[in-house]
């Protein structure tokens, strides 16, 4: 019982007492298992919450980067659309050039 009185004195002074010391001061041995279970459960839940939060943060960052990449690809597609007309323009220029040669030869040149 002296240890229990010391624990109460420590709490009155505001000193943080480790849970292990508290569990050792309890007379019932089955309580130690409960404290250990709660501690392990709390640590596991805390680790899971931290991992899920970091995964969600990473997913948000990846999503932002993917949206920027898609927008850049759309801009690139839009900016290169005139290149698809180069073949058509080339055919028309060849036709105009052939017609000009024909006119030139008809005029005696």
Secondary structure, 3 states (H helix, E strand, C coil): CHHHHHHHHHHHHCCCCCHHHHHHHCCCCHHHHHHHHHHHHHHHHHHHHHHHHHHHHHHHHHHHHHHHHHHHHHHHHHHHHHHHHHHHHHHHHHHHHHHHHHHHHHCCC
